[in-house]
Amino acid sequence: MDKRVLRERMRKKQQQLRRRRMMRLAGYVIGLVLVIVFVVRGIILPIAHKIGGETDKPTEIQAEATSTEVVEPDPDAAVRKPLKGSGLVTKASDLTPGWHEGENGKWYQNTDGTYYAGGFQEIDGATYSFDDNGYIQTGWVSNGFDDLYFNEDGTYNPEEHKTRIALTFDDGPGEYTDQLLDCLEENNAHATFFMLGQNVGEWESTVQRMVDIGCEIGNHSYDHPSQTLLNMSSEEVSSQFQRTDEALMKACGQAATVARAPYGAADQTTFDIVQKPFFMWSLDTQDWSLMNADADYNAVMNGDLTDGSIILMHDIHEPSVQAAIRLIPDLVEKGYKLMTVSELAEAKGVDLQYASYSDFWDSSLESGSVAGYEGNSSSEEGSEDGSGDDGEFSDGSSGDESFDDGSGDYSDGSEDEYYDDGSGDEYYDDGSGDEYYDDGSGDEYYDDGSGDYY
């Protein structure tokens, strides 16, 4: 995803969080003023008088509390709450600043008699998460879309992450897409939608909602032409994706950030014309062929869900959406993090290029086959053409000259194949016996027997 778009999305989310917490903050400020007065008059002044010290410090603190300067708070930061007599453990005057532990957990007292609650706070070089009652949290803690892990001692562990995968949906939007968005939003999950421009106009509000809930909009051509992009002129290829971007701009104010070729067939020339990262997949549910919610569900849940996987489904089919509505909460419950393809790339340290990607598995990253991977010293060279071989049918990530997505899946993702015999004639087989071919005459034919696109 374009970093500027991501930053803008994050900025909007942070604004929403700030507005929610400003109301809470107002109450905290009043409480803070009262506790400072209590601490100054009831604790600090008596101690200062006993040791004959100056009383400048309390006066200075009180001045800070009544300052009219407005400082915008960090929406994720913990707030200071006053101790309520013996509400936590005992009276503030009987406790010393620092860590304390009660029957409900561990908490931290500040020198002014307050404690941290409802957010994150760095203490002695480590970051902690405090719940609304002021106790540290351990294990997984959600922060907006992110899931953060805190060790048993409460310290944040940035090395821990959930198994990250990307759900992708092709050929929509359609009449079932909003049900899918409901499920994604309810489960704090994101997905990428590779849409057909001809469908966008009828479902503009659905497209806008995708953006609003953090999903990614992708371009899958305008009308899913019967011939592959490889057999089309540069002008025709450009028109297919440009018209879809124009429809998306009208619907939600932004063009697609990523693309997927019809039938998965594209090469470096295509990537350069469209000027977007292209995506294949590592797990094909074949939902367009199965048309059965149970079978679709099992295809995902029993499939290869290695960290960095990209899953292909279609939101124009009701069984596919019903399967997704079942599997999304199940995957979340099992500890998977469902992200967009761009979020997955960023999490894996990949700077997306005008190339093609089928997965972000660690094995693929370590092999040097993923264009733009920050840990790959040869990624810059490899990203020049996506594979190192100009003009070949390449997915841009595996480096193979054949049209291969790196998983052994061709065109529609499993045993379905796209062939090039070197003669210029191409053959596509979706496994059903129906064929896609080019006899050199310029007339092409594709039929999967169902009338559905791939």
Long-range contacts (C-beta under 8 A, 24 or more apart in sequence): 1-216, 1-257, 1-258, 1-340, 1-342, 1-343, 1-345, 1-346, 2-257, 5-254, 5-257, 6-342, 6-346, 9-214, 13-144, 13-145, 14-75, 17-75, 17-76, 17-144, 18-72, 18-73, 18-75, 21-73, 21-75, 22-73, 24-79, 24-118, 25-73, 25-79, 28-79, 28-80, 28-81, 31-81, 31-82, 32-65, 32-80, 32-82, 32-114, 33-65, 33-66, 34-82, 35-82, 35-83, 35-112, 35-113, 35-114, 36-61, 36-62, 36-65, 36-112, 37-62, 37-65, 38-82, 38-113, 39-92, 39-112, 39-113, 42-93, 43-92, 43-93, 43-113, 61-112, 74-119, 76-119, 76-120, 76-143, 77-119, 77-120, 77-121, 78-116, 78-117, 78-118, 78-119, 78-120, 78-121, 78-128, 78-130, 79-116, 79-117, 79-118, 79-119, 80-110, 80-112, 80-114, 80-115, 80-116, 80-117, 81-114, 81-115, 81-116, 81-117, 81-134, 82-113, 82-114, 83-109, 83-113, 83-114, 83-115, 88-115, 88-134, 104-133, 104-135, 105-135, 105-136, 106-135, 106-136, 106-154, 107-134, 107-135, 107-136, 108-134, 108-136, 120-156, 126-155, 126-156, 127-155, 127-156, 128-154, 128-155, 128-156, 129-154, 129-156, 142-188, 145-188, 145-190, 145-214, 147-337, 161-337, 161-347, 162-335, 162-336, 162-337, 163-305, 163-306, 163-307, 163-335, 163-336, 163-337, 164-307, 164-308, 164-336, 164-337, 164-339, 164-344, 164-347, 164-348, 165-305, 165-307, 165-308, 165-309, 165-310, 165-311, 165-331, 165-336, 165-337, 165-338, 165-339, 165-344, 166-191, 166-192, 166-309, 166-310, 166-311, 166-338, 166-339, 166-340, 166-341, 166-343, 166-344, 167-191, 167-192, 167-311, 167-313, 167-324, 167-328, 167-338, 168-192, 168-193, 168-194, 168-218, 168-260, 168-279, 168-281, 168-310, 168-311, 168-312, 168-313, 168-341, 169-193, 169-194, 169-313, 169-314, 169-315, 169-320, 169-324, 170-194, 170-220, 170-260, 170-312, 170-313, 170-314, 170-315, 170-316, 170-453, 170-454, 171-195, 171-196, 171-199, 171-220, 171-224, 171-314, 171-315, 171-316, 171-452, 171-453, 172-196, 172-199, 172-203, 172-314, 172-315, 172-316, 173-199, 173-200, 173-202, 173-203, 173-206, 173-207, 173-210, 173-315, 174-199, 174-203, 174-315, 174-316, 176-315, 176-316, 176-317, 176-318, 176-320, 176-321, 177-203, 177-206, 177-315, 177-321, 178-206, 178-209, 179-321, 179-325, 180-315, 180-321, 180-324, 180-325, 181-206, 181-209, 181-210, 181-213, 181-215, 183-324, 183-325, 183-328, 183-329, 184-213, 184-215, 184-328, 184-338, 185-213, 186-329, 187-328, 187-329, 187-332, 187-338, 188-332, 189-328, 189-332, 189-338, 190-214, 190-215, 190-216, 190-338, 190-339, 190-340, 190-343, 191-215, 191-216, 191-338, 191-340, 192-216, 192-217, 192-218, 192-258, 192-279, 192-340, 192-341, 192-342, 193-217, 193-218, 193-315, 194-218, 194-219, 194-220, 194-258, 194-259, 194-260, 194-279, 195-219, 195-220, 195-244, 195-248, 195-256, 196-220, 196-221, 196-222, 196-223, 196-224, 196-244, 196-453, 197-221, 197-222, 197-223, 197-240, 197-243, 197-244, 197-245, 197-246, 197-247, 197-248, 198-222, 198-223, 200-244, 200-247, 200-248, 200-250, 200-251, 201-247, 201-250, 201-251, 203-251, 204-250, 204-251, 204-252, 207-248, 207-251, 207-252, 208-251, 208-252, 210-252, 211-252, 211-253, 211-254, 214-340, 215-340, 216-257, 216-258, 216-340, 216-341, 216-342, 216-343, 217-248, 217-252, 217-254, 217-256, 217-257, 218-256, 218-257, 218-258, 218-259, 218-260, 218-279, 218-341, 219-244, 219-245, 219-248, 219-255, 219-256, 219-258, 219-259, 219-260, 219-274, 219-276, 220-244, 220-259, 220-260, 220-261, 220-262, 221-261, 221-262, 222-247, 224-262, 224-453, 225-262, 226-444, 226-445, 226-446, 227-438, 227-444, 227-446, 228-261, 228-262, 228-263, 228-265, 228-266, 228-418, 228-426, 228-428, 228-436, 228-444, 229-261, 229-262, 229-265, 229-266, 229-270, 230-265, 230-266, 230-267, 230-270, 230-393, 230-426, 231-426, 231-438, 231-444, 234-269, 234-273, 237-270, 237-273, 237-274, 238-273, 238-274, 241-273, 241-274, 241-276, 257-342, 258-341, 258-342, 258-352, 262-453, 262-454, 263-411, 263-412, 263-418, 263-428, 263-436, 263-446, 263-454, 264-403, 264-405, 264-410, 264-411, 264-412, 264-413, 264-418, 264-454, 265-393, 265-403, 265-411, 265-418, 265-428, 266-356, 267-391, 267-392, 267-393, 267-394, 268-354, 268-355, 268-385, 268-386, 268-387, 268-390, 268-391, 268-392, 268-394, 268-396, 269-391, 271-354, 271-355, 271-356, 271-386, 271-396, 272-354, 274-354, 275-354, 276-354, 277-342, 277-345, 277-352, 277-353, 277-354, 277-355, 277-356, 277-357, 278-355, 278-356, 278-357, 278-395, 278-396, 279-310, 279-341, 279-356, 279-357, 279-358, 280-310, 280-356, 280-357, 280-358, 280-395, 280-397, 280-405, 280-406, 280-409, 280-413, 281-310, 281-311, 281-312, 281-358, 281-359, 281-405, 281-407, 281-409, 281-413, 282-306, 282-308, 282-309, 282-310, 282-311, 282-358, 282-359, 282-361, 282-405, 282-406, 282-407, 282-409, 283-309, 283-310, 283-311, 283-312, 283-407, 283-413, 284-312, 284-409, 284-412, 284-413, 284-414, 285-311, 285-312, 285-313, 285-320, 285-323, 286-412, 286-413, 286-414, 287-313, 287-314, 287-317, 287-319, 287-320, 287-323, 288-314, 288-317, 288-320, 288-412, 288-448, 288-450, 288-452, 288-454, 289-430, 289-431, 289-432, 289-448, 289-450, 290-319, 291-317, 291-319, 291-450, 292-319, 293-319, 293-320, 293-322, 293-323, 293-326, 294-323, 295-323, 296-320, 296-323, 296-324, 297-323, 297-326, 297-327, 300-327, 300-331, 301-327, 301-330, 301-331, 305-331, 305-336, 306-359, 306-361, 307-361, 307-362, 308-344, 308-348, 308-359, 308-360, 308-361, 308-362, 308-364, 308-365, 309-359, 309-361, 310-341, 310-344, 310-357, 310-358, 310-359, 310-360, 312-413, 314-452, 316-452, 317-452, 345-372, 348-373, 349-373, 349-374, 349-375, 350-374, 353-383, 353-386, 353-396, 354-383, 354-386, 355-383, 355-385, 355-386, 355-387, 355-396, 355-397, 356-386, 356-394, 356-395, 356-396, 356-397, 356-405, 357-395, 357-396, 357-397, 358-395, 358-397, 358-398, 358-405, 358-406, 358-407, 359-397, 359-406, 359-407, 364-397, 364-398, 364-406, 369-397, 369-398, 369-399, 369-406, 370-397, 371-396, 371-397, 393-418, 393-420, 411-454, 412-454, 430-454
